[in-house]
Amino acid sequence: MARTPTTTHDETRAESREEPNEPESALETARRQLRHAAEHLDIDRNTVERLSYPKTVHEVTVPIERENGEVKVYTGYRAQHDSVRGPYKGGLRYHPDVTREECVGLGMWMTWKCAVMDIPFGGAKGGIAVNPKDLSDDEKERLTRRFTDEIRTAIGPTKDIPAPDMGTDPQTMAWLMDAYSMQEGETIPGVVTGKPPVVGGSEGRDEAPGRSVAIVAREAIDYYGKAIEETSVAVQGFGSVGANAATLLDDWGANVVAVSDVNGGVHDPDGLDTHAIPSHREEPEAVMAHEAPETVTNDELLALDVDVVIPAAIGNVLTADNAGDVAADIVIEGANGPTTSAASEIFAERDVPVIPDILANAGGVTVSYFEWLQDINRRAWSLERVNDELETEMLDAWGDVREAFEARDVTWRDAAYIVALSRVAEAHETRGLWP
């Protein structure tokens, strides 16, 4: 596949070589990417300094009674990074490794993601340090309702609007909305997004991140001069994002040759029938049961000789150790933060374009915005309208980032951050510093 040369910067290379041992935290990565983007813009350095830190971080204890009668206390967080362009917006995850620092870093990414999509939200992220697999449904409900009460004064439809993330789902959001509404004395569906449609959720919200990854992949394939029908694709992670991206690309004519879940993947050079493979939500860890010519590990999948590779599972899977082994012509980031800074530098030096997560998987927050609008107006949209509006928004954002990419000697990641940071910085400079 033909590539457009990308010129990297000596300062970027030097800083990446000095980065700490991998894996770096989400906060370290977010701050590093902020500084890189700021180097290309004539903005007030005080604004950059402000954006290096969250506005506030709420840390709460969340006690619940387990079914065996034991009271277990968990720690929950809600990091609110920046709200200069609108209410805070970001996911809520249940995972054993949730930390304050992770939530701050992911909240910063949400600020850039909303800005690159030109959505009037700021960035936030939250979570509880818990393994949801260890909890019954009743325990998860009690945990969600208690956490909601602990952070109730910090969230709201005009303050901070959570959404599903790792370990949470539409049912979690329904519990959160109900708990908040009961305390407020009225039904307030706009306090969260990603709810089931029956209680104010939007059609197409679950599929939106994967759909946006597929749209951006399609545009990138076309940009680099290859027909989608002649393009081979490997997708790491067959959850909501990866499965929806893979099946859409398959429907559009791409040859999806490999997919994986936490246990490993299946590979067929002639192409997989992606619709015949259950997603993680439909049947957890079912990929390896699909009949295929060969199986691959997740590391091997990333190194397959394909045109496009989509890491859509977890963060920090492309590192300095394996970036040189990636044979794909284009990397499309489906997960949040799958590529470390050192790996990004290696890809830039190898002239391998990496389309960043803050653009590629922004369909989730975009349709969350649509859901918020529907809740405010008490008027539901059809699935067709949601998908049409998402297509328009993604193509507009792709065009803005492509324009920055072509106008400057930068990577696609820097181009996306330049677009996002310029919008956030302009809003800060326009509003000023109170008092």
HELIX and SHEET records of a PDB file:
HELIX    1   1 ASP A   10  ARG A   17  1                                   8    
HELIX    2   2 ALA A   26  ALA A   38  1                                  13    
HELIX    3   3 ARG A   45  LEU A   51  1                                   7    
HELIX    4   4 ARG A  100  VAL A  116  1                                  17    
HELIX    5   5 PRO A  132  ASP A  134  5                                   3    
HELIX    6   6 ASP A  137  GLU A  150  1                                  14    
HELIX    7   7 ARG A  152  ALA A  154  5                                   3    
HELIX    8   8 PRO A  170  GLU A  184  1                                  15    
HELIX    9   9 PRO A  189  VAL A  191  5                                   3    
HELIX   10  10 PRO A  197  VAL A  199  5                                   3    
HELIX   11  11 ALA A  208  TYR A  223  1                                  16    
HELIX   12  12 ILE A  228  GLU A  230  5                                   3    
HELIX   13  13 SER A  240  ASP A  251  1                                  12    
HELIX   14  14 THR A  274  ALA A  276  5                                   3    
HELIX   15  15 VAL A  287  ALA A  289  5                                   3    
HELIX   16  16 ASN A  298  LEU A  302  1                                   5    
HELIX   17  17 ALA A  323  ASP A  325  5                                   3    
HELIX   18  18 SER A  341  GLU A  349  1                                   9    
HELIX   19  19 ASP A  357  ALA A  360  1                                   4    
HELIX   20  20 GLY A  363  ASN A  377  1                                  15    
HELIX   21  21 LEU A  383  ALA A  407  1                                  25    
HELIX   22  22 TRP A  412  ARG A  431  1                                  20    
SHEET    1   A 5 THR A  56  GLU A  65  0                                        
SHEET    2   A 5 VAL A  71  ASP A  82 -1                                        
SHEET    3   A 5 GLY A 122  ALA A 129 -1                                        
SHEET    4   A 5 TYR A  88  HIS A  95  1                                        
SHEET    5   A 5 ASP A 160  PRO A 164  1                                        
SHEET    1   B 7 GLU A 294  VAL A 296  0                                        
SHEET    2   B 7 GLY A 264  HIS A 267 -1                                        
SHEET    3   B 7 ASN A 255  ASP A 261 -1                                        
SHEET    4   B 7 SER A 232  GLN A 236  1                                        
SHEET    5   B 7 VAL A 308  PRO A 311  1                                        
SHEET    6   B 7 ILE A 330  ILE A 332  1                                        
SHEET    7   B 7 VAL A 354  ILE A 355  1                                        
END                                                                             
